[in-house]
Amino acid sequence: MTKRRWWPTASEIADDLRRELAAGDEDMALRLLMDGINQLPDAAKAGQLDDALAEPEPIGDPRWDTLLAASVRYRLHSIGATPPKWTHKEPLPKFWWPTRINASQQYNDMAHTPAELMRVGIFMDEKDFTTA
């Protein structure tokens, strides 16, 4: 009997991001990213984390490729799992805030960004990972 899977794979998350970005909907892309990576612990509990973490095809925007990889690293570290090699990315050439914020919020986001994102120059409050 095959176990039913309700969590998306990294490739499916990348596909969702590609589709939403092509439609110009960065907010939905970010929601789908957060929802997808927040389900990785379910894949781990089911013993299917390796299947969920096969390396996805590039999204086509280095910022989003790096955000996906760093977000996966962050979620895996939070559950004590080792991230796959594809999640290690070089820092972006320019800092990026994926959420729409005003200048004063940028400082808050910088102070509360998970280390995995900060290392690559992406800033968003850790709380953004709890809401999709």
C-alpha positions in Angstrom: 0.0 0.0 0.0 1.4 3.4 -1.0 1.3 6.1 1.6 -0.5 9.2 0.5 1.5 12.4 0.4 0.1 15.8 1.1 3.3 17.8 1.2 4.9 19.3 -1.9 8.3 18.3 -3.1 11.0 21.0 -3.6 10.4 20.5 -7.4 6.7 21.1 -7.0 7.4 24.2 -4.8 9.7 25.5 -7.5 7.0 24.8 -10.2 4.5 26.8 -8.1 7.0 29.7 -7.8 7.7 29.7 -11.5 4.0 29.8 -12.3 3.2 32.6 -9.9 6.2 34.7 -10.8 5.3 34.4 -14.5 1.8 35.7 -13.6 3.4 38.6 -11.7 2.1 37.5 -8.3 5.1 37.6 -6.0 2.8 37.6 -2.9 1.2 34.3 -3.9 4.7 32.9 -4.8 5.9 33.8 -1.3 2.8 32.2 0.3 3.2 29.0 -1.6 6.9 28.9 -0.7 6.2 29.2 3.0 3.3 26.7 2.9 5.5 24.2 1.1 8.6 24.4 3.2 6.5 24.4 6.4 5.3 20.9 5.4 8.8 19.4 5.2 8.5 18.2 8.8 5.5 16.1 7.7 7.7 14.5 5.0 10.3 13.8 7.6 7.8 12.2 10.0 6.6 10.0 7.1 10.2 9.0 6.3 10.0 10.5 2.9 12.2 13.6 3.3 14.8 12.5 0.8 12.1 12.2 -1.9 10.7 15.6 -1.0 14.2 17.2 -1.3 15.3 16.1 -4.8 17.0 19.1 -6.4 14.5 21.2 -8.3 15.1 22.8 -11.7 16.0 26.5 -11.5 13.2 28.9 -11.0 14.8 31.4 -13.4 15.4 34.2 -10.9 18.5 33.9 -8.8 16.8 35.6 -5.9 14.0 33.1 -5.8 16.3 30.2 -6.3 18.4 31.4 -3.4 15.3 32.1 -1.3 13.9 28.6 -1.9 17.3 27.0 -1.0 17.9 29.1 2.1 14.3 28.6 3.3 14.6 24.8 2.9 17.9 24.9 4.9 16.2 27.0 7.6 13.3 24.6 8.0 15.5 21.5 7.9 17.8 23.0 10.6 14.8 23.7 12.7 13.9 20.0 12.7 17.4 18.7 13.1 17.7 17.4 9.5 20.8 17.8 7.3 20.1 20.0 4.2 21.0 18.7 0.8 24.0 20.2 -1.0 21.8 22.0 -3.5 20.5 24.3 -0.8 24.0 25.9 -0.3 24.0 29.0 -2.4 26.4 31.9 -2.7 25.2 35.3 -1.3 23.2 37.5 -3.6 25.1 40.4 -5.1 22.6 42.8 -3.6 20.5 42.5 -0.3 16.9 41.6 -0.9 13.7 41.9 1.1 11.1 39.6 -0.5 8.3 41.0 1.6 6.8 44.5 0.9 7.9 46.6 3.8 8.7 50.2 4.7 12.2 51.3 5.5 11.7 51.1 9.3 10.6 47.5 9.0 13.8 46.6 7.1 15.8 47.1 10.3 13.4 44.8 12.2 13.6 42.2 9.5 17.4 42.4 9.6 17.3 41.7 13.3 14.9 38.8 13.1 16.1 37.1 9.9 17.1 33.4 10.2 20.8 32.9 9.8 20.3 30.7 6.7 18.7 33.6 4.9 21.0 36.3 6.3 24.0 34.5 5.1 22.8 34.8 1.5 21.7 38.5 1.8 17.9 37.8 2.1 16.1 39.5 4.9 12.6 38.6 6.2 11.4 38.3 9.7 11.4 34.7 11.1 7.7 35.2 11.9 7.0 35.2 8.1 7.7 31.5 8.2 4.8 30.8 10.5 2.1 32.4 8.3 1.4 31.5 4.7 
